[in-house]
Amino acid sequence: MPNTPTLATLADDLDCGRTSARKLVDECLARIADASGEGARAFIHVDAEAAIEAAEAMDRLREVKAAPSRFAGIPVSIKDLFDIRGQVTRAGSRALDDSPPAEVDAPAVARLRRAGFVVIGRTNMTEFAYSGIGINPHYGTPKGAWDRKAGHVPGGSSSGAAVSVADGMAHGGLGTDTGGSCRIPAAYNGIVGFKPTQRRVPLDGAVPLSFTLDSIGPLARSVACCAALDAVLADETLVSLQPRPIKGMRLAVPTTVALDDLDEAVAKAFERALETLSRQGALIERIEVPEFLDVVVMIAKGGFVAAESYAWHRYLIAAKGNVYDPRVSMRIMRGESLSAADYVDLVGARKSLVARAAIRLAPYDAVVMPTTANTPPRIADLADDKDFARENLRSLRNCTLINMIDGCAISLPAHREGEVPVGLMLAAAGGSDRRIFELAAGIEEAIRG
């Protein structure tokens, strides 16, 4: 990455006067505007004037020891499906172009502002968040950080969020995660992405994909960065993150579904990470998780995402379906054939799934698996709809397992310098967020060695 400071180092620099919020914002705006970079595709809207004014206000507050937090003045990007007061929320689509501007910030955005973070702009995304690949035919597709010349996908749906962080156009990104939309682009761009326990961050003010599965989470450069952003988003007190020692960690590797059909580079990086952790004293057990087979059955007809997205989109798609990305509208329309009885069955099946999975995973600190089965495909290789559908499913599969069991999870870079990006995911049952951060902080450096 061309710019690798963490939120902590930036906060220290601001506190000591080595930099200013205005300087940080100016640097991010310059990277966004760089014609040789991905800013024009990573961002749908850049509010430079407001960002500069906010930065200058944070600098003045810091001068009089009144900064709202140690992170005040640090620029962050906002995924295009969040309401920002005075702006139209398009969710990466053209179908909402004529919507009125939002009257208030979404709670997640408001909490970031309250901590003094500066909103640098709205990031590109898969239209209506319905893909793990990140292609957008309306606003262009930002190339992922890996091998720009070849042009690999950025991952979705929080595509622009990941690219903005990887390229130093923002120092953190606000994303959402319904089936991996924070973790997949993080994995594809060599950064960290976190999916919290859903109930911790309010979903209000964000265009929904699936109100049952949607979660709001951060993308950033380190585990500690994500932990800090998550605390702000969850309206919790910021406390120092204490990494757990690797020795004695109890980690389960699910052999059911999660290790199927892995790209060679993914399998190699994953097994290397496991060997490193085992050598340093982690207790790793390969276990069957039959509940993951249940997930495959539950989502076969589209599951909650198809049913709930169709319920939200059915009138809009009837009026403006011609401006939707066909790959998105086709998936939404799968929900039309799901009956009320099908949906009720899904609700009951998931309730049982969550309870059984929690019992299955209780003896372990976390489950560990590859974030995605694939490495980031080349954009040019996905022109055919069948190729796109195959790689999209491979990108989403492992992350979806965790959303379906109502868990929390983090994706960490597991590749070495010069290798194709590969993510390693740590996950646990809902409510284990702090433990996942502590475990991840303990292993993030080791698995890259």
C-alpha positions as CSV (number, residue, x, y, z in Angstrom):
1,M,0.0,0.0,0.0
2,P,1.3,3.5,-0.8
3,N,0.3,4.8,2.5
4,T,0.3,2.6,5.6
5,P,-0.3,4.6,8.7
6,T,-2.8,3.2,11.3
7,L,-5.4,5.2,13.1
8,A,-3.2,5.1,16.2
9,T,-0.1,6.5,14.5
10,L,-2.2,9.2,12.8
11,A,-3.7,10.1,16.2
12,D,-0.3,10.3,17.7
13,D,0.9,12.5,14.8
14,L,-2.1,14.8,15.3
15,D,-1.6,15.0,19.0
16,C,2.1,15.9,18.7
17,G,1.6,18.4,15.9
18,R,3.5,16.3,13.3
19,T,0.5,16.6,11.0
20,S,-2.9,18.3,11.0
21,A,-6.4,17.2,10.0
22,R,-6.3,19.7,7.1
23,K,-3.0,18.1,5.8
24,L,-4.5,14.6,6.1
25,V,-7.6,15.6,4.2
26,D,-5.5,17.4,1.5
27,E,-3.4,14.3,1.0
28,C,-6.5,12.1,0.7
29,L,-8.1,14.5,-1.8
30,A,-5.0,14.6,-3.9
31,R,-4.9,10.8,-4.1
32,I,-8.6,10.7,-5.1
33,A,-8.0,13.3,-7.8
34,D,-4.9,11.5,-9.2
35,A,-5.8,10.7,-12.8
36,S,-3.5,7.7,-12.7
37,G,-5.3,6.2,-9.7
38,E,-8.7,4.7,-9.0
39,G,-10.3,7.6,-7.2
40,A,-12.7,8.4,-10.1
41,R,-14.1,4.8,-9.8
42,A,-13.6,4.2,-6.1
43,F,-15.8,7.3,-5.2
44,I,-19.2,8.2,-6.4
45,H,-19.2,11.6,-4.7
46,V,-16.4,13.5,-3.1
47,D,-17.4,16.4,-0.8
48,A,-14.0,18.2,-0.8
49,E,-15.3,21.6,0.5
50,A,-17.1,20.1,3.5
51,A,-14.2,17.8,4.3
52,I,-11.8,20.7,4.4
53,E,-14.1,22.7,6.6
54,A,-14.5,19.8,9.0
55,A,-10.8,19.2,9.1
56,E,-10.1,22.8,9.9
57,A,-12.7,22.8,12.6
58,M,-11.0,19.7,14.2
59,D,-7.7,21.4,14.1
60,R,-9.1,24.4,15.9
61,L,-10.7,22.1,18.5
62,R,-7.4,20.2,19.0
63,E,-5.6,23.5,19.5
64,V,-7.8,24.3,22.5
65,K,-7.7,20.7,23.9
66,A,-11.3,20.2,22.9
67,A,-11.1,17.5,20.2
68,P,-14.0,15.1,20.5
69,S,-11.6,12.0,20.4
70,R,-8.0,11.3,19.7
71,F,-9.1,10.4,16.1
72,A,-10.6,13.7,15.4
73,G,-9.7,15.0,12.0
74,I,-8.9,11.6,10.4
75,P,-10.6,11.2,7.0
76,V,-12.9,8.2,6.4
77,S,-15.0,7.1,3.5
78,I,-18.7,6.2,3.6
79,K,-20.3,3.5,1.5
80,D,-22.9,4.9,-0.9
81,L,-25.8,3.2,0.8
82,F,-25.6,5.3,4.0
83,D,-27.6,8.5,4.4
84,I,-25.5,11.6,4.7
85,R,-27.5,14.8,5.5
86,G,-28.0,16.9,2.3
87,Q,-26.9,14.1,-0.1
88,V,-28.8,11.7,-2.3
89,T,-28.3,8.1,-1.3
90,R,-28.0,6.1,-4.5
91,A,-26.7,2.7,-3.2
92,G,-24.5,2.4,-6.3
93,S,-27.6,2.6,-8.6
94,R,-29.2,5.0,-11.1
95,A,-32.7,4.0,-10.0
96,L,-32.5,6.3,-7.0
97,D,-31.2,9.4,-8.8
98,D,-34.4,11.3,-8.3
99,S,-34.6,10.5,-4.5
100,P,-34.7,13.5,-2.2
101,P,-31.5,14.3,-0.2
102,A,-31.3,12.7,3.2
103,E,-32.5,14.9,6.0
104,V,-30.3,13.4,8.7
105,D,-27.1,11.3,8.9
106,A,-27.5,7.5,9.3
107,P,-26.6,6.7,13.0
108,A,-23.4,5.0,11.9
109,V,-22.3,8.2,10.0
110,A,-23.4,10.4,12.9
111,R,-21.3,8.4,15.4
112,L,-18.2,8.7,13.2
113,R,-18.8,12.5,13.0
114,R,-19.4,12.7,16.7
115,A,-15.9,11.2,17.3
116,G,-14.5,13.8,14.9
117,F,-13.8,11.6,11.9
118,V,-14.0,13.6,8.6
119,V,-16.2,12.3,5.9
120,I,-14.2,12.5,2.7
121,G,-16.8,11.1,0.3
122,R,-19.2,8.3,-0.8
123,T,-17.6,5.1,-2.1
124,N,-18.7,3.0,-5.0
125,M,-20.3,-0.4,-4.4
126,T,-22.0,-3.2,-6.2
127,E,-25.5,-1.9,-7.1
128,F,-27.7,-2.3,-4.0
129,A,-25.0,-4.4,-2.4
130,Y,-26.0,-7.5,-4.2
131,S,-22.7,-9.2,-5.1
132,G,-19.3,-10.2,-3.6
133,I,-17.4,-9.3,-6.7
134,G,-17.7,-5.5,-6.8
135,I,-18.4,-4.8,-10.5
136,N,-20.6,-1.7,-11.1
137,P,-21.7,-0.9,-14.7
138,H,-23.1,2.6,-13.7
139,Y,-20.1,4.2,-12.1
140,G,-17.3,2.0,-13.3
141,T,-15.4,-0.7,-11.3
142,P,-12.4,0.3,-9.3
143,K,-9.5,-2.1,-9.9
144,G,-8.4,-4.0,-6.8
145,A,-5.0,-3.2,-5.3
146,W,-3.5,-6.4,-6.7
147,D,-1.8,-6.3,-10.1
148,R,-3.5,-3.1,-11.4
149,K,-2.2,-3.7,-14.9
150,A,-4.1,-6.9,-15.2
151,G,-7.2,-5.4,-13.6
152,H,-8.6,-7.6,-10.8
153,V,-12.0,-7.1,-9.2
154,P,-12.0,-5.2,-5.9
155,G,-14.5,-7.4,-4.1
156,G,-18.0,-6.4,-3.1
157,S,-20.1,-5.1,-2.2
158,S,-18.0,-2.5,-0.3
159,S,-15.7,-2.2,-3.3
160,G,-14.8,1.5,-3.1
161,A,-14.4,1.4,0.6
162,A,-11.6,-1.2,0.4
163,V,-9.9,0.5,-2.5
164,S,-10.1,3.9,-0.7
165,V,-8.2,2.5,2.3
166,A,-5.8,0.4,0.3
167,D,-4.8,3.4,-1.8
168,G,-4.6,5.9,1.0
169,M,-7.6,7.9,-0.2
170,A,-9.1,7.5,3.3
171,H,-7.8,6.0,6.5
172,G,-10.8,3.9,7.3
173,G,-14.0,2.9,5.4
174,L,-17.6,2.4,6.6
175,G,-19.1,-0.6,4.9
176,T,-21.8,-3.2,5.3
177,D,-21.7,-7.0,5.4
178,T,-24.7,-9.2,4.5
179,G,-22.7,-12.2,3.2
180,G,-19.1,-10.9,3.3
181,S,-19.3,-7.3,1.9
182,C,-16.7,-6.0,4.4
183,R,-14.6,-9.1,4.6
184,I,-14.4,-10.0,0.9
185,P,-13.1,-6.7,-0.4
186,A,-10.7,-6.5,2.6
187,A,-9.3,-10.0,1.6
188,Y,-9.0,-9.0,-2.1
189,N,-7.1,-5.8,-1.2
190,G,-4.8,-6.9,1.5
191,I,-6.5,-5.0,4.4
192,V,-8.7,-5.9,7.4
193,G,-12.5,-6.0,7.4
194,F,-14.8,-6.7,10.3
195,K,-18.4,-8.0,10.5
196,P,-19.8,-7.3,13.9
197,T,-22.6,-9.1,15.7
198,Q,-25.5,-7.6,13.9
199,R,-27.4,-6.1,16.8
200,R,-24.4,-4.0,17.9
201,V,-24.7,-1.2,15.2
202,P,-28.1,0.2,14.2
203,L,-29.1,-0.3,10.5
204,D,-31.2,2.8,10.3
205,G,-30.4,5.2,7.5
206,A,-28.8,2.5,5.3
207,V,-30.5,1.1,2.1
208,P,-31.2,-2.6,3.1
209,L,-30.2,-5.7,1.3
210,S,-31.5,-8.1,3.9
211,F,-32.7,-6.8,7.2
212,T,-32.2,-10.2,8.7
213,L,-28.5,-10.5,7.7
214,D,-27.2,-6.9,7.1
215,S,-24.4,-5.7,9.5
216,I,-22.5,-2.5,9.5
217,G,-18.7,-2.7,9.9
218,P,-15.4,-1.1,9.2
219,L,-12.6,-1.7,6.7
220,A,-9.1,-0.5,7.7
221,R,-5.4,-1.3,7.8
222,S,-5.1,-3.2,11.0
223,V,-7.1,-5.1,13.6
224,A,-6.7,-2.2,16.1
225,C,-8.0,0.3,13.5
226,C,-11.1,-1.9,12.9
227,A,-11.6,-2.3,16.7
228,A,-11.5,1.5,17.2
229,L,-13.9,2.2,14.4
230,D,-16.2,-0.6,15.6
231,A,-16.3,0.8,19.1
232,V,-17.4,4.2,17.7
233,L,-20.0,2.6,15.5
234,A,-21.4,0.5,18.4
235,D,-21.3,3.6,20.7
236,E,-19.0,1.8,23.1
237,T,-16.1,3.3,25.2
238,L,-12.8,3.2,23.4
239,V,-10.5,0.9,25.3
240,S,-7.0,-0.3,24.5
241,L,-7.0,-3.6,22.5
242,Q,-5.0,-6.3,24.3
243,P,-3.7,-9.0,21.9
244,R,-4.1,-12.5,23.1
245,P,-1.1,-14.8,23.1
246,I,-1.1,-17.3,20.3
247,K,0.0,-20.0,22.7
248,G,-3.2,-21.7,24.1
249,M,-5.6,-20.3,21.5
250,R,-8.3,-22.9,20.8
251,L,-9.1,-22.7,17.0
252,A,-11.4,-24.9,15.0
253,V,-11.0,-25.5,11.3
254,P,-14.4,-26.4,9.8
255,T,-13.9,-29.2,7.3
256,T,-17.6,-28.9,6.1
257,V,-18.1,-26.7,3.1
258,A,-15.5,-24.0,4.1
259,L,-12.4,-25.8,2.6
260,D,-14.1,-27.0,-0.6
261,D,-12.9,-25.9,-4.0
262,L,-10.1,-23.5,-2.9
263,D,-7.8,-21.8,-5.3
264,E,-4.3,-23.2,-4.9
265,A,-2.9,-19.8,-3.6
266,V,-5.7,-19.7,-1.0
267,A,-5.1,-23.2,0.2
268,K,-1.4,-22.6,0.4
269,A,-1.6,-19.4,2.3
270,F,-4.2,-20.9,4.7
271,E,-2.3,-24.0,5.5
272,R,0.9,-22.0,6.0
273,A,-1.0,-19.7,8.5
274,L,-2.2,-22.8,10.4
275,E,1.3,-24.3,10.5
276,T,2.6,-21.0,11.9
277,L,-0.1,-20.7,14.5
278,S,0.3,-24.4,15.6
279,R,4.1,-24.0,15.8
280,Q,3.6,-21.0,18.1
281,G,1.3,-23.0,20.4
282,A,-2.2,-22.6,19.1
283,L,-4.4,-25.7,19.6
284,I,-6.0,-26.3,16.2
285,E,-8.6,-28.9,15.7
286,R,-10.3,-29.8,12.4
287,I,-13.9,-30.4,13.0
288,E,-17.1,-31.2,11.0
289,V,-19.8,-28.5,11.2
290,P,-22.9,-30.1,9.8
291,E,-24.8,-26.8,10.4
292,F,-22.9,-25.4,7.4
293,L,-24.6,-28.0,5.2
294,D,-27.9,-26.6,6.4
295,V,-26.9,-23.1,5.3
296,V,-26.3,-24.4,1.8
297,V,-29.9,-25.8,1.7
298,M,-31.4,-22.6,3.2
299,I,-29.9,-20.3,0.6
300,A,-30.4,-22.6,-2.4
301,K,-33.5,-20.6,-3.6
302,G,-32.0,-17.2,-2.7
303,G,-32.8,-17.3,1.0
304,F,-33.4,-14.2,3.1
305,V,-31.5,-12.0,0.7
306,A,-33.7,-12.8,-2.3
307,A,-36.9,-12.6,-0.2
308,E,-36.2,-9.4,1.6
309,S,-34.6,-7.6,-1.3
310,Y,-37.5,-8.4,-3.5
311,A,-39.9,-7.1,-0.8
312,W,-38.0,-3.8,-0.7
313,H,-37.4,-3.5,-4.5
314,R,-40.6,-4.8,-6.0
315,Y,-42.2,-1.5,-6.8
316,L,-39.0,0.3,-7.7
317,I,-37.9,-2.5,-10.0
318,A,-41.4,-2.5,-11.7
319,A,-41.0,1.2,-12.5
320,K,-37.2,1.4,-13.2
321,G,-36.0,-2.2,-13.8
322,N,-34.5,-1.1,-17.1
323,V,-31.8,0.9,-15.3
324,Y,-30.8,-1.8,-12.9
325,D,-27.7,-3.9,-13.5
326,P,-29.2,-7.1,-15.0
327,R,-27.0,-9.3,-12.8
328,V,-28.5,-7.6,-9.8
329,S,-32.2,-7.4,-10.9
330,M,-32.1,-11.1,-11.8
331,R,-31.0,-12.0,-8.3
332,I,-33.6,-9.8,-6.7
333,M,-36.3,-11.3,-8.8
334,R,-35.6,-14.7,-7.4
335,G,-37.5,-13.5,-4.3
336,E,-40.7,-13.2,-6.3
337,S,-41.1,-17.0,-6.4
338,L,-40.6,-17.5,-2.6
339,S,-43.9,-17.8,-0.8
340,A,-44.8,-16.6,2.7
341,A,-44.6,-20.2,3.8
342,D,-41.1,-20.5,2.4
343,Y,-40.1,-17.4,4.3
344,V,-41.7,-18.6,7.6
345,D,-39.8,-21.9,7.1
346,L,-36.6,-19.9,6.7
347,V,-37.1,-18.0,9.9
348,G,-37.7,-21.1,11.9
349,A,-34.8,-23.0,10.3
350,R,-32.4,-20.1,11.0
351,K,-33.4,-19.9,14.6
352,S,-32.6,-23.5,15.0
353,L,-29.3,-23.1,13.1
354,V,-28.1,-20.2,15.2
355,A,-28.7,-22.2,18.4
356,R,-27.1,-25.4,17.2
357,A,-24.1,-23.6,15.7
358,A,-23.5,-21.7,19.0
359,I,-23.3,-25.1,20.9
360,R,-21.1,-26.6,18.2
361,L,-18.6,-23.8,18.4
362,A,-18.7,-23.1,22.2
363,P,-15.6,-25.2,23.0
364,Y,-13.4,-23.0,20.8
365,D,-12.1,-19.4,20.9
366,A,-12.9,-19.1,17.2
367,V,-13.3,-20.9,14.0
368,V,-10.7,-20.2,11.3
369,M,-11.1,-20.6,7.6
370,P,-10.2,-18.8,4.3
371,T,-12.2,-15.7,3.9
372,T,-13.0,-16.5,0.2
373,A,-12.5,-19.7,-1.8
374,N,-10.9,-17.7,-4.6
375,T,-8.3,-15.1,-5.2
376,P,-9.6,-11.9,-6.9
377,P,-10.6,-12.8,-10.5
378,R,-9.6,-10.5,-13.4
379,I,-12.4,-8.2,-14.4
380,A,-12.0,-9.2,-18.0
381,D,-12.6,-12.9,-17.1
382,L,-16.1,-12.2,-15.8
383,A,-17.8,-10.9,-18.9
384,D,-19.7,-14.2,-19.3
385,D,-22.6,-14.4,-16.8
386,K,-21.8,-18.0,-16.0
387,D,-18.2,-17.2,-15.1
388,F,-19.4,-14.2,-13.0
389,A,-22.0,-16.3,-11.1
390,R,-19.5,-19.1,-10.3
391,E,-16.8,-16.7,-9.0
392,N,-19.4,-14.6,-7.1
393,L,-20.6,-17.7,-5.3
394,R,-17.1,-18.7,-4.4
395,S,-16.4,-15.2,-3.1
396,L,-19.5,-15.2,-0.9
397,R,-19.7,-18.8,0.4
398,N,-17.5,-18.8,3.5
399,C,-18.5,-15.4,4.7
400,T,-22.2,-16.2,4.3
401,L,-21.9,-19.1,6.7
402,I,-21.1,-16.7,9.5
403,N,-23.9,-14.2,8.7
404,M,-26.4,-17.1,8.7
405,I,-25.3,-18.3,12.2
406,D,-25.6,-14.6,13.4
407,G,-21.9,-14.6,14.2
408,C,-19.1,-12.0,14.1
409,A,-16.0,-12.3,12.0
410,I,-12.8,-10.6,10.9
411,S,-10.7,-11.0,7.7
412,L,-6.9,-10.6,8.0
413,P,-4.3,-10.6,5.3
414,A,-2.6,-14.0,5.2
415,H,-0.4,-13.6,2.1
416,R,3.2,-12.6,2.0
417,E,4.7,-9.6,0.2
418,G,4.4,-10.0,-3.6
419,E,1.8,-12.8,-3.4
420,V,-1.8,-12.5,-4.5
421,P,-4.0,-11.3,-1.6
422,V,-5.6,-14.0,0.5
423,G,-7.8,-13.4,3.6
424,L,-7.9,-15.5,6.7
425,M,-11.1,-15.3,8.7
426,L,-11.6,-15.7,12.4
427,A,-15.2,-16.0,13.5
428,A,-17.4,-16.9,16.5
429,A,-21.0,-16.9,17.6
430,G,-22.7,-13.6,18.1
431,G,-21.6,-11.5,21.0
432,S,-17.9,-12.6,20.8
433,D,-16.7,-9.4,19.1
434,R,-14.2,-8.4,21.7
435,R,-12.7,-11.8,21.8
436,I,-12.4,-12.0,18.0
437,F,-10.5,-8.6,18.0
438,E,-8.1,-9.8,20.8
439,L,-7.4,-13.1,18.9
440,A,-7.0,-11.3,15.6
441,A,-4.6,-8.8,17.1
442,G,-2.5,-11.6,18.5
443,I,-2.1,-13.4,15.2
444,E,-2.1,-10.6,12.5
445,E,1.7,-10.2,12.4
446,A,2.5,-13.9,12.8
447,I,0.5,-15.1,9.8
448,R,2.2,-12.6,7.4
449,G,5.7,-13.7,8.5
